[in-house]
Structures are given as C-alpha cells and as structure tokens.
Amino acid sequence: MMLDKNKKMMMIGLFLSKFDKKGLEALGFSRFWEAYNAFAFALDGLPKTINNYRDEFDPYFPNPRKGWKSRSLRPSRKSMMEKYANLSLEEFAAMIREIVSPLGDADSVIEATENDLENASFAKRIITGLSAEKHFTAHYQEIPCFSTASLVRTTHFGCGFDFKLEVGGKPFLAVEVKGLGAGAGQFQMTSKEYRVAEYLKERYFLYILRGFETPKPFFTLIQNPLASDIEFSNHEIVMHQTYWTGEVKKSLASNCMDVCA
C-alpha cells in the first residue's frame, strides 16, 4: 500500500476515531497517547498530528468525544473515510499493522516469521521497538557523549546491539534501544545482548525510551547497564526447533520471475 506519511497518520486517526478503545486494544495499546507516540515515531511524524486526525473524524462516529464538529470535513479526509470507514475492526487493524510495521526491514521479516503478526502484543512490540529506534536516530546527537559520533544501524547484524557509534579513533560504542509504554516496567535482553554488554562494559549503553502512554515520552541513557541500578533476573526457555533440508538435483534450472517489471 503506497501511502505517504501524512496519509498513513490520517488512516490511523480514522481507525482510532471509528473503533475507539476497541481499536486501541486490537493494536495492543491501552491509552491513546501510547498509540500516538508509537505510530508517530515509527513514521517519523508528530504524535499530535494523529491526535488531530482522530479529532477531525470524531463527529462522524458514535464515540464519547465531540471532536471538531464545527469544521467541515476536508476533501482528503472525506476521501479517506469513504474508502476505509466500512472496513471491519479486524480488516482495518490488519491494514494499520501493514502500513506501520517495518516488514521491508530484514530484522522485522525474520521476527515476523517467528511470531504471529496478527497477535496484538507482538504488533505493539515491533512498532514500539521501531519507534524507539527512530527516536534515538533523531536525537542521539543531542547527547553530549554522542554529539560528534558517526552512527551505523547494526540490528540486522545480530551482534547484540542496535547501533554502533564511532568518535574519532576511539573504540566504538554500542547502543541497545528499548521502549517502555509506561514510565517504569520490565524490558527484555537476549542472551547475546547480555553477553555483549558484559564484555563491552563502559562501552555498552541502553537507551530506554519511556512513557509512551504520556504526551511527552522521555529517554534514559544507561552506561554499562549490568553494573547499574537496573535489576536483572535470568529466565530460561527450552525450545523445540525444526529445520528443513533441501536437495538440489543436477537438472535444477532457474525459475526467477522479473520482480523489477
């Protein structure tokens, strides 16, 4: 679905206006500002923009808000409503996940194959994670120790952190980004992230974006997290893994389609 950033945010506003709290729940969120922040950061937009779109559509749906009832619906909003307002909750929620979840990104494709993209909690987690990463890339130079650093996204390298920062000829710094809906709560670190943090010590940072459910999320930067005030506890999961083998015959021929056509 080829939509620009503003059309995507408009669609999210329409969805939240029509389905209200049931729409929030379908996407894994409990508060409107949590959804505004997560979606807006993921799309490089402003949370207030989604809020405004929702308010514009509110007079046309049976929700408890009055919205902008004194203003006529603009042509672009009217077109959006005529095109999508008749979708069911499930159909519309699936479209929202599709336009926001970064399935074009290799990391997210891998994660989506190992999880249920239709599951609201997974959809929320992948969107919130992307939002926190986008927030970091937009603001990392405001942090004094990173202000002159060059930034490389390393999530898809599977090296135990999301970003590699280099400052002059000094050893690189590693930053792992986490997002929390509330101002406090639990986050997860994989065994690899934990081991790398243990190895890099002062060169490993956690960038935790907190308070998604409030109008003004904030971040906390933790250097050497394993030696910080964060309390870590170990959890082990035993998994049964299945793998497949494929046999190539000498007679095998290429069957590629022209995907660029």
C-alpha positions as CSV (number, residue, x, y, z in Angstrom):
1,M,0.0,0.0,0.0
2,M,1.7,3.2,-1.2
3,L,0.7,6.0,1.1
4,D,2.8,8.9,2.2
5,K,3.5,9.6,5.9
6,N,0.6,12.0,6.3
7,K,-1.9,9.6,4.7
8,K,-0.7,6.8,7.0
9,M,-1.2,9.0,10.0
10,M,-4.6,10.1,8.7
11,M,-5.6,6.5,8.3
12,I,-4.6,5.7,11.9
13,G,-6.6,8.7,13.1
14,L,-9.6,7.4,11.2
15,F,-9.2,3.9,12.7
16,L,-8.9,5.2,16.3
17,S,-11.9,7.5,15.8
18,K,-14.1,4.8,14.5
19,F,-13.2,2.0,16.8
20,D,-12.1,4.0,19.9
21,K,-10.9,1.8,22.8
22,K,-11.6,-1.4,20.9
23,G,-9.3,-0.2,18.2
24,L,-6.6,0.5,20.8
25,E,-6.9,-3.0,22.2
26,A,-6.8,-4.6,18.7
27,L,-3.4,-3.0,18.2
28,G,-2.1,-3.9,21.7
29,F,-2.4,-0.4,23.3
30,S,-4.2,0.8,26.4
31,R,-4.0,4.6,26.0
32,F,-4.4,6.9,23.1
33,W,-1.1,8.8,23.7
34,E,0.7,5.5,23.8
35,A,-0.6,4.7,20.3
36,Y,0.0,8.3,19.0
37,N,3.7,8.2,20.2
38,A,4.4,4.7,18.9
39,F,2.9,5.2,15.5
40,A,4.2,8.8,15.0
41,F,7.8,8.0,16.0
42,A,7.7,4.9,13.7
43,L,6.6,7.0,10.8
44,D,8.9,10.0,11.6
45,G,5.9,12.1,12.3
46,L,4.4,14.1,15.2
47,P,2.1,12.4,17.8
48,K,-0.2,15.4,17.9
49,T,-0.9,15.0,14.1
50,I,-2.5,11.6,14.7
51,N,-4.5,13.1,17.6
52,N,-5.7,15.9,15.4
53,Y,-6.8,13.5,12.6
54,R,-8.7,11.4,15.2
55,D,-10.5,14.6,16.4
56,E,-11.4,15.6,12.9
57,F,-13.1,12.2,12.3
58,D,-14.8,12.1,15.7
59,P,-18.1,13.9,14.8
60,Y,-18.8,11.2,12.2
61,F,-18.6,8.2,14.6
62,P,-20.5,7.2,17.7
63,N,-17.7,7.7,20.3
64,P,-17.8,9.8,23.5
65,R,-15.9,12.7,22.0
66,K,-17.3,15.7,20.2
67,G,-14.3,16.3,18.0
68,W,-14.1,19.2,15.6
69,K,-17.8,19.3,14.9
70,S,-17.8,22.9,13.9
71,R,-15.5,22.4,11.0
72,S,-16.4,20.8,7.7
73,L,-14.5,17.6,6.7
74,R,-11.7,18.4,4.3
75,P,-11.7,16.6,0.9
76,S,-8.7,14.5,1.7
77,R,-10.3,13.3,5.0
78,K,-13.7,12.7,3.2
79,S,-11.9,10.6,0.6
80,M,-10.1,8.6,3.3
81,M,-13.3,8.0,5.2
82,E,-15.3,6.9,2.1
83,K,-12.5,4.5,1.2
84,Y,-11.8,2.8,4.5
85,A,-14.6,3.6,7.0
86,N,-16.6,0.5,6.1
87,L,-13.9,-1.9,7.0
88,S,-14.3,-4.3,9.9
89,L,-12.2,-3.9,13.0
90,E,-10.1,-6.9,12.0
91,E,-9.6,-5.8,8.4
92,F,-8.7,-2.2,9.4
93,A,-6.4,-3.3,12.2
94,A,-4.5,-5.6,9.7
95,M,-4.1,-2.6,7.4
96,I,-2.7,-0.4,10.1
97,R,-0.2,-3.1,11.1
98,E,0.8,-3.4,7.4
99,I,1.4,0.3,6.8
100,V,3.4,0.8,10.1
101,S,5.2,-2.5,10.8
102,P,8.6,-2.4,9.0
103,L,8.3,-5.6,7.2
104,G,10.6,-4.3,4.5
105,D,13.3,-4.4,7.1
106,A,15.2,-7.7,7.2
107,D,15.1,-7.9,11.0
108,S,11.4,-7.5,11.2
109,V,10.8,-10.1,8.4
110,I,12.8,-12.6,10.5
111,E,10.9,-11.7,13.7
112,A,7.6,-11.8,11.9
113,T,8.2,-15.4,10.7
114,E,8.9,-16.4,14.3
115,N,5.9,-14.7,15.8
116,D,2.3,-14.1,15.0
117,L,2.0,-10.7,13.3
118,E,-1.8,-10.8,13.9
119,N,-1.1,-11.0,17.6
120,A,-1.7,-7.6,19.1
121,S,1.1,-7.8,21.7
122,F,3.6,-8.7,19.0
123,A,2.4,-6.0,16.7
124,K,2.7,-3.5,19.5
125,R,6.2,-4.7,20.4
126,I,7.6,-4.4,16.9
127,I,6.0,-1.0,16.4
128,T,7.2,0.3,19.8
129,G,10.7,-1.0,19.1
130,L,10.9,0.7,15.8
131,S,9.6,3.9,17.3
132,A,12.3,3.9,20.0
133,E,15.0,3.3,17.4
134,K,13.6,6.2,15.2
135,H,13.6,8.4,18.3
136,F,17.2,7.6,19.0
137,T,18.4,8.3,15.5
138,A,16.6,11.6,15.6
139,H,18.0,12.7,18.9
140,Y,21.3,10.9,19.6
141,Q,23.4,14.0,18.7
142,E,21.7,15.9,21.5
143,I,23.5,13.6,23.9
144,P,26.9,15.2,24.8
145,C,28.9,11.9,24.6
146,F,27.4,11.1,21.1
147,S,27.2,14.6,19.7
148,T,30.1,14.1,17.2
149,A,29.7,10.4,16.7
150,S,29.0,8.7,13.3
151,L,26.1,6.3,13.5
152,V,25.6,2.8,12.0
153,R,22.5,0.7,12.5
154,T,23.6,-2.8,13.3
155,T,20.3,-4.5,14.3
156,H,20.4,-6.8,11.3
157,F,24.0,-7.9,12.0
158,G,22.8,-9.8,15.1
159,C,25.7,-8.5,17.1
160,G,23.9,-7.8,20.4
161,F,23.2,-4.1,20.0
162,D,21.2,-1.8,17.7
163,F,23.7,1.0,16.9
164,K,27.4,1.3,16.6
165,L,28.8,4.8,17.3
166,E,32.4,5.9,16.4
167,V,34.0,9.0,17.7
168,G,37.4,9.8,16.1
169,G,39.8,7.0,16.5
170,K,38.4,5.8,19.8
171,P,37.0,2.2,20.3
172,F,33.4,2.1,19.1
173,L,30.4,2.5,21.4
174,A,27.4,0.2,21.3
175,V,23.8,1.3,22.0
176,E,20.9,-1.1,22.5
177,V,17.5,0.6,22.3
178,K,14.4,-0.4,24.3
179,G,10.9,1.1,24.6
180,L,8.5,1.1,27.6
181,G,4.9,2.1,27.4
182,A,4.9,3.3,31.0
183,G,7.5,5.3,32.9
184,A,8.7,2.2,34.6
185,G,8.5,-1.5,33.9
186,Q,10.3,-4.5,32.5
187,F,12.2,-4.9,29.3
188,Q,14.0,-8.0,27.8
189,M,17.6,-8.5,26.8
190,T,18.5,-11.5,24.8
191,S,21.3,-13.7,25.9
192,K,23.6,-12.2,23.2
193,E,22.7,-8.7,24.2
194,Y,23.5,-9.5,27.8
195,R,26.8,-11.2,27.0
196,V,27.9,-8.3,24.8
197,A,27.0,-5.8,27.5
198,E,29.0,-7.9,29.9
199,Y,32.0,-7.9,27.6
200,L,32.0,-4.2,26.5
201,K,31.1,-2.8,29.9
202,E,31.5,1.0,29.8
203,R,31.3,1.0,26.0
204,Y,27.8,-0.5,26.1
205,F,24.7,1.7,26.6
206,L,21.0,1.2,27.0
207,Y,18.8,3.9,25.5
208,I,15.4,3.4,27.1
209,L,12.5,5.5,25.7
210,R,9.9,5.6,28.4
211,G,6.4,7.0,28.9
212,F,4.8,6.2,25.5
213,E,1.4,6.5,27.2
214,T,2.0,10.1,28.1
215,P,2.1,13.2,25.8
216,K,5.9,13.6,26.4
217,P,7.9,10.4,26.3
218,F,11.4,10.7,27.7
219,F,14.6,8.7,27.5
220,T,17.1,7.4,30.0
221,L,20.7,6.6,28.9
222,I,22.4,3.9,31.0
223,Q,26.1,3.2,30.5
224,N,27.4,-0.3,31.5
225,P,23.8,-1.4,32.4
226,L,24.9,-4.6,34.1
227,A,26.8,-2.5,36.7
228,S,23.9,0.0,37.1
229,D,20.9,0.2,39.4
230,I,18.8,-1.9,36.9
231,E,17.9,-5.3,38.5
232,F,18.3,-8.2,36.0
233,S,16.9,-11.7,36.5
234,N,17.6,-14.7,34.4
235,H,14.8,-16.6,32.6
236,E,15.4,-19.7,30.6
237,I,13.1,-21.2,27.9
238,V,13.6,-24.6,26.4
239,M,12.6,-24.6,22.8
240,H,12.0,-27.4,20.3
241,Q,13.4,-26.4,16.9
242,T,12.5,-27.8,13.5
243,Y,14.8,-27.5,10.5
244,W,14.3,-28.4,6.8
245,T,16.7,-29.9,4.3
246,G,16.6,-29.3,0.6
247,E,18.2,-31.4,-2.1
248,V,19.4,-29.9,-5.3
249,K,19.3,-32.1,-8.4
250,K,21.7,-31.6,-11.3
251,S,18.8,-30.9,-13.6
252,L,17.6,-27.9,-11.5
253,A,17.0,-24.8,-13.6
254,S,16.5,-21.2,-12.5
255,N,12.9,-20.1,-12.3
256,C,13.2,-16.4,-11.4
257,M,10.4,-14.0,-12.2
258,D,11.2,-10.5,-13.3
259,V,10.5,-8.8,-10.0
260,C,11.6,-5.4,-11.3
261,A,9.0,-5.4,-14.1
